[in-house]
Amino acid sequence: MAFSARLRKYLIIFLILGWSLTLIGYFVFGPNKYACFKKKNIRLYRANRLLMGTFWEVTSTHKEAGEIVFSEAKRIENLLSKYIKESEISRLNRAGKLKVSPDTFYIIKKSKEFWQQSNGAFDITAAVLVELWGFSNQEYKIPDQASIKKNLNLVGSDKIILHEKDNVVEFKLSGMKIDLGGIAKGFALDCCVRILKENNINNCLINAGGQVYALGKGPKGNWKVAIQNPRKRQISKIIELEDKSVSTSGDYEQFFLKNGKRYCHIINPKTGYPVDSGIFSVTVIDNSALTADALSTTAFILGKEEVEMLKRKFPETEFFIN
């Protein structure tokens, strides 16, 4: 996954404590290391691993929780990452038509549903625009209007054909690509939680590079997570979680500056330009990590006023805007 550049970025974020979601009362251990500590006769195990372009951190009273999570997350990454040459998404992007696994078919189908529910704001076919602006390889540039217009013709999840009978995904137009970066991490978290439950693990906090899933309760009750203001770098809200996920999207994650203007990595699929919705970040809480992931991206694209539409469609979901 564009390893070196992305790793440097996340190492810097760890060092400056710039996560939008910061786990209260904990500190960071290096990747692939286990930490065990006791607190009032409660033994907690922590493990870290670099996955899906970011650090995953697992905290649980069950020592085996870390390896269970990392194994499942790696399986999903191998299916869905556009940075892995032989992943199903990479092969689909090259071929334009592919029989895929049930997991890949499911997440593409769910992505189309979010596209419909968001009136086109959430769109995995914006991958060609993300590449055009240089966000896929960190070679940032402002493309000319003609190039943006040409690539916009390849955008639109209505151009994805799903063959339910045999799990075949097909693109209507040659040159189309999809990028599941706005939903894959949430899906992976949900898969990890399912596997943990199957292994009778009833408490675990998973921090996947800023998106969190809190399974069960922590050692002192509900897990506590702080929402940080990305501009002021101060905590704006502390929330308690049990069997829920929280996800944040914003313009601080990956961006470049040109002539004093900030261009973030989240592209508006209708304009072809990086989102400029007047907000810094959106945090979403939901029982489903997939839903939280997709809706935080969607809400950031739509902006504060149109988030009210999402709230009506998803009344059980909580939204916090900075």
N, C-alpha and C positions, 0 to 999 in steps of 0.2 A: 504493500500500500504506500507508494511514494515514501518509503520508510524514513529516510534521513531527514528530509525537510519537515515532515509531520512530527517526527519524534522530537526534533529540536523545538518546535512550536509548543508541544505539550510539556516538555521539560521546563521551558520558561514559565509556562502557566503555573506549574506546580511550585516553582521557586518564588513567584511573586504572589502566590495565593490568589490567583485571579479567577478561580472557578466561579461561575454564576451560582453553583450549588456547592456549598462547603459543608462538610460533615462536622458537626459540633463535637468538640472534645477529642478529636482524633488527629493524628499526624501521619505523614506519608512514609511508607517504606518502599525500598527499591523494587523494581519488577522481578518476578519469579522468586521472591523471598517470603517466607512465612514469619509472622510475628505472633507470639502468644503472650498474653498478659492477664493477670488476675485482678479482679476488682470486686471486693466484698464477696469472696468465694465463688465468683462467676468467672469462668475461663473463656476468653474470647480468642478466636484465631483469625488472623488477617493474612490475606495473600494478594499479590499484585501480578498483573500480566499485561503486556502490550498486545492489544487486539483491536481490530477494526480501526486502526489509525490513532488509538488513544489508550490511556492506561485504564484498565479495569481493576477495581479494588473490591474484595469480598471480605465481609466481616460476619462471623457467625460463632455460635458455641459449638458447632460441628466442624471438626478439623477437615473433613472430606469435602465440605461445601465448595471451597475454592477450586479444586480440581474438577468437580462436577460442572461448575459454572464455566470455567475456562474451556473445557472440552466441548461443551455444547455451543458456546459462543464462536469457537473456532470452526465448528461444523457449519454454522450459519454464514460466517465470513467466507468460507470456501465456496459457498453457493452464490452469495450475493455481491461480493466486492468486485467493482469494476477494475480495481487495481491488480487483481489476481487473474492472470492470463487465461487459465482454464476454468474459471468460475462459470456458472451457468449464465450469469448476466453478461460477462465478457463474450462468451460464445454466441449468445443471442444478439448482442450488439454487432458482432461481426457478420453473422449469418442472416439476420433479419427474420428468422423463423427457427424455432427450436422446441423439441419436446423436453419439458423440464420436470423437476421433482415436484411433488405435492406442495412442499414448503414454498418453493419459488413461485409456483402458480398462485398459491394463496396470497402471498404478499403483493404480487402484481395486481391481482383481482381487488384486494383491499385498497390499493393505491388508486385504482380507477374509481372506486366508490368514494374515496375522499375527494378526488377530482370533481366528481359530480356534486357532492355535498358542499363543496367550497366554490362552486361556480367557476371552476377552472384555475383557482389560485394555487392549489396543490397539484403539481404536475411533474411526474417522474421523467417525462420526455423532454424536459428542459435541459437534459444532459448536454446537448449540442451547444447550448448557450453558455453553460458553465465552462465547457472546454474553450469556447470562443474567447471568453474573457480571461483565460489563463488560470482559472482557479483549480483545475485538475492537476496541473504540474507546477504551480506557483510561479509561472512565467506571466505575470500580470500585464494586461494591456487594455486599452480602450479601443474596441473594434469600430470600424467605420459603419455608417448607417446602412450601406448596401449589404454588408456581411450580416448584420443583425437581421435585416429584413429577409434575407435568403434563408437563414437558419430558423426564423420564426415559422416558416412554411413546414418545418419538420416537427413542430411542437403541437401537442394536443393528445391527451390520453384517449380520445375517441379514435385515434389512429392505431390503437393497439387492439388486435383481434385475439380473443381468448376462445380456444377450442376446448370446451369443458370435457368432452368425451375422452380425449387422450392427453390432456395437459399440454397442449401445444400453444405456444405464444407466437404471434405473428405481427410484424409491422406492416402497415399499409404502404409506407413509402420507403424507398431505398435511402439509406443515410441516417435514418432515425436511430436514436440511442436512448437508453434509460439509465437513470442514476437513482438508486434507492437510499442515498445518504440521508434523506429526510424522514426515513421510516424504518430502515433496517436495524438500527441499534435498538429501537423499541421492541421490534419483533423478536430480536435475539434475547432481550431481557425476559420477555414473556415465555419464550421457550426454555430458558434457564430456570425460571421459577417453576414451570411445570415439571421439569426433571427433578428439581430439589424436592418437591412435594411427593413425587413418586418414590424418592429415597427416604421418605419420612423425616425430612428436614423442615422444621416449622419456624425457624428464625434465621434470617439472613439479610444483610444490607449489601446491595450491589451498587457500586458507583461506577458507571460506565462512561468515564470521561465527562462527568457533569450531569448525565441523566441517571437517576436513581430509582431503584425498586426496593421497597422495604417490605420484606416478607415477615409476617408475624410481628412480634414485639421485640424491642431491644432489652438490654439488661436492666434498664430503669423505666420500663414502660414503652410507650411508642417511640420509634426512632425520631430523632430531631434533626432537621435539615434547615440550613439558613439560605435564604434567597439574597443574593448580593446585587447591589446596583452596579452595573458594569462601568458606568462613568465615574461615580464617586468612590468606587471600591470600598463600599461600606455595606453592612448588613441592613437590608430594608425590611425583612420579615423572617421570622422563625416559624416553621410549620412542623407539625407532628404527623407522622405517617405510620399506618399499619395496613399491609396488604394493598399498597398503592404505589404508583410511580409518579415521579415529577420530572419534567423536561423543560429546558430553557433553550430558546433560539434567539439570536440577536446579531447585531452588526459588529460585535467585538471578537467573534470566533476566528474569522479569517477575512482579511480585508487588505486593501492597499489605498494609499493616499496619492492623489494627483491634483496639483494646483489647489491644495487645501481642501479638496473634497474627498470624502470617504466612500469607497466602493466596496460593499460587502459581498460575500460569496453566495448569498441567497438571491437568486435571480427571479424577477417577476416574469412568469411565462407569457404574459400578455403583451408586455412592452419590450422584452429582451434585455432590459437593463437591471442592474442590481437594485434591490429593494430600497426605496427611500420613503418609508411610510410615516416618518415623523416620530417613531418610537425606537428605543434602544434595545429592548429585549421583551420577550413574553415568556412567562412561566406557566405551565399547564400541569394540573394534577388530575389523574384519572386512575381507575382500577386497572386499566390496560396500559402497559408501557407503549405498545404500538400506537394506540390512540393518542396518548400524551405526546409522543414524538411527532406524529403527523400534524396534530393540531397546534403545537407550538410553532412549527414552521409556517403553517397556514395563517395563523393569527398574526405573525410578524409580517407576512406579505400583505395581508388585508389592511392592517392598521387599526387604530383604536376604535373608530366609529363602526367599521364593519365587523369587528369582533362580536358585537351584539348579535349579529346574525348567527354566528357560531354558537353563542350561548343558548340561543333558542333551539338550535338543532341538537345540542349536546347539553341538556339541562343538568346532568349529573357531573359534569366536568367543571373544574375551577380554573379561572384565568386570572393571572396577575400581570399587569403591564408596567414597565418602567419607561 
